[in-house]
Amino acid sequence: MTFDCVSRTHVGLRRKVNEDALLVRTDRGLWAVADGMGGHDAGDVASSKVTESLLDLPDAGELDELVESAVEALQRVNQELIDLAGPGGDERRSIGSTVVGLAIADGQFRCFWAGDSRAYRLRDRNIVQLTRDHSLVQDLVDMGMLQADEAVDHPNSNIITRAVGVNKELRIETIGGDVKPGDIFLLATDGLTRMVGDEELAQELSSNSPAAAAEKLINLVLTRGAPDNVSIIITRKI
């Protein structure tokens, strides 16, 4: 399978350190974005460890085997980050990171994730969010206690319920489906998705090449103040 792929990351306009990290292995049909947890210690260390763990996964004969290897690698990093953070207890610091990954082979895709970094698929100009945010506000939306349009500006919108390196038990969620020529996949940290809505994402992805869309999306975030790091990977199936 052949792909047109582009990745971009920017520190934003308010942060001094970029705590995002990217993995681009187009040759293996594997991509990932990680977002070191803002406000925690060594978020850049956490996100780098997450993407590095996926860099040299063992060869897999099938797509699900590759994803299984990715999940196992993330489980190991989860324990490494917990050990790095030091002894347990109420005052234990956290060194954590979200992750969203995409693997494609044989006309199928798999996404795997923990946290609120997202994956989207654009097909025939229609965009679908493939992942579900592991966040407090998403839980409230699912329980009917909050409207979806109220989630972004909610005072607890930054609280995530899963991340690599935070809890002893790391649960990675997965989803899969088919891939057709022309499909465009977007992986992004919340530095993008908090600033740009789904309709705008669909417009830019459907009207531009992946490279041009990436530049336009980054610039759009910057014009809106870019309060956080922003990272994106755009992959189009040729």
C-alpha positions in Angstrom: 0.0 0.0 0.0 1.2 3.5 -0.8 0.6 6.7 1.1 1.1 10.4 0.9 2.0 11.4 4.5 3.1 14.6 6.2 3.7 15.5 9.8 4.0 18.8 11.6 4.6 20.0 15.2 4.8 23.4 16.8 5.5 24.5 20.3 2.6 27.1 20.1 2.7 30.6 21.4 2.5 30.2 25.1 4.6 27.1 26.0 8.4 27.1 26.3 8.8 23.4 25.7 7.2 21.2 23.1 6.0 18.1 25.0 4.5 16.5 21.9 6.2 13.7 20.0 5.6 12.0 16.6 6.2 8.6 15.1 6.2 8.4 11.3 6.9 4.9 9.9 5.2 5.1 6.6 7.3 2.2 5.3 5.5 0.0 7.9 2.1 1.7 7.7 2.5 2.9 11.3 2.0 6.4 12.8 1.5 7.8 16.2 1.2 11.1 18.1 1.9 11.5 21.8 1.2 14.5 24.1 3.2 14.8 27.3 0.8 15.7 30.1 0.7 19.5 30.6 1.4 20.7 34.1 3.3 17.5 35.0 7.0 16.8 35.3 9.0 15.8 32.2 6.1 15.5 29.8 8.5 15.7 26.9 10.4 12.7 28.3 7.1 10.7 28.6 6.0 11.5 25.0 9.4 10.7 23.6 9.5 7.3 25.4 6.1 6.5 24.1 6.9 7.1 20.4 10.4 5.6 20.7 8.8 2.4 22.1 6.9 2.0 18.8 9.9 2.7 16.6 11.3 -0.8 16.3 8.4 -3.2 16.8 9.0 -6.8 15.8 7.9 -7.8 12.3 4.3 -8.9 12.3 2.5 -11.0 9.7 -0.9 -9.5 10.3 -2.2 -6.1 11.3 -3.6 -7.2 14.6 -0.2 -8.7 15.6 1.4 -5.4 14.9 -1.1 -3.6 17.1 -0.7 -6.2 19.8 3.0 -5.6 19.8 2.4 -1.8 20.0 0.1 -2.3 23.0 2.7 -4.5 24.7 5.4 -1.9 24.1 3.2 0.8 25.6 2.5 -1.3 28.6 6.3 -1.6 29.2 6.7 2.2 28.9 3.8 2.7 31.3 5.8 0.8 34.0 9.0 2.6 33.1 7.4 6.0 33.6 5.8 4.9 36.9 9.2 3.8 38.1 10.8 7.0 36.8 8.3 9.1 38.7 9.4 7.6 42.0 7.7 6.0 45.1 4.0 5.9 45.3 1.7 7.8 47.6 -0.4 10.9 47.4 2.5 13.1 46.6 3.9 10.9 43.8 4.6 13.1 40.7 3.3 11.9 37.4 5.3 11.5 34.2 2.6 10.7 31.6 1.6 11.1 28.0 -1.4 10.5 25.8 -1.0 8.4 22.7 -2.9 7.8 19.5 -1.6 5.4 16.9 -2.7 4.3 13.4 -1.7 1.1 11.6 -2.7 0.2 8.0 -2.2 -2.9 6.0 -4.2 -5.1 3.5 -7.0 -2.6 3.1 -7.7 -2.4 6.9 -6.8 0.1 9.6 -6.5 -0.1 13.4 -6.3 2.8 15.8 -5.1 2.4 19.4 -5.1 5.1 22.0 -5.2 6.3 25.6 -6.1 9.9 26.4 -7.6 12.7 24.3 -5.3 12.8 21.3 -7.5 11.9 18.4 -7.7 10.0 15.1 -10.1 11.0 12.3 -10.9 9.6 8.9 -12.1 11.7 6.0 -13.9 9.8 3.2 -15.8 11.5 0.4 -15.5 14.8 2.2 -17.2 13.4 5.3 -15.1 13.4 8.5 -15.5 10.9 11.3 -13.8 10.9 14.7 -12.5 7.4 15.1 -11.4 7.7 18.7 -13.3 8.6 21.8 -11.6 10.9 24.3 -10.6 9.4 27.6 -11.6 12.5 29.5 -13.8 13.7 32.3 -16.0 15.8 30.1 -16.4 13.0 27.5 -17.6 10.8 30.4 -20.1 13.5 31.4 -21.3 13.8 27.8 -21.8 10.0 27.6 -23.8 10.0 30.8 -26.0 12.8 29.4 -24.8 15.3 32.1 -23.2 17.6 29.6 -23.9 18.7 26.0 -21.2 18.0 23.4 -20.9 21.6 22.5 -20.3 22.5 26.2 -17.3 20.2 26.5 -14.6 22.3 25.0 -15.1 25.3 27.3 -15.9 23.2 30.4 -13.6 24.1 33.4 -12.5 20.5 33.7 -11.9 20.0 29.9 -8.2 19.3 30.5 -8.7 16.4 32.9 -8.0 13.1 31.1 -8.9 9.7 32.5 -6.3 7.6 30.8 -2.6 8.1 29.9 0.6 6.2 29.6 2.6 6.4 32.9 -0.2 7.4 35.3 -1.8 4.2 36.6 -0.4 0.7 37.1 -3.1 -0.7 34.8 -2.9 0.9 31.4 -6.0 0.2 29.2 -5.4 0.8 25.5 -8.6 1.1 23.4 -8.6 0.0 19.8 -10.9 0.3 16.8 -10.6 -0.8 13.2 -12.2 -0.7 9.8 -11.6 -0.7 6.1 -9.4 1.6 4.0 -10.2 2.8 0.5 -8.1 4.8 -2.0 -8.5 8.5 -1.2 -9.1 8.0 2.5 -7.4 10.6 4.6 -6.4 9.9 8.2 -5.6 12.6 10.7 -3.8 12.1 14.0 -3.7 15.1 16.3 -3.0 16.3 19.8 -5.6 18.5 21.5 -3.6 21.5 20.7 -5.3 21.2 17.3 -8.7 19.8 18.2 -9.4 22.4 20.9 -8.9 25.2 18.4 -10.3 23.8 15.1 -13.7 22.2 14.8 -14.5 19.1 12.8 -16.1 21.0 9.9 -13.0 23.1 9.5 -10.8 20.0 9.6 -12.9 18.4 6.9 -12.8 21.5 4.7 -9.0 21.9 4.9 -8.3 18.1 4.4 -10.7 17.8 1.5 -9.5 21.0 -0.3 -5.8 20.7 -0.1 -2.9 18.2 -0.4 -1.8 16.7 2.9 1.2 19.0 3.0 -0.8 22.1 2.3 -3.5 21.1 4.7 -1.0 20.5 7.5 0.5 24.0 6.9 -3.0 25.6 6.9 -4.1 23.8 10.1 -0.9 24.8 12.0 -1.3 28.4 10.8 -4.9 28.4 11.8 -4.1 27.4 15.3 -1.4 30.0 15.5 -3.8 32.8 14.4 -6.1 31.7 17.2 -3.4 32.1 19.9 -2.0 28.5 20.0 -2.1 28.2 23.8 -0.7 24.6 23.7 1.7 22.5 21.6 0.1 21.3 18.4 1.1 18.2 16.4 -0.5 16.5 13.5 0.0 13.6 11.1 -2.0 13.5 7.9 -1.9 10.2 5.8 -3.7 9.7 2.5 -4.1 6.3 1.0 -3.1 6.6 -2.7 
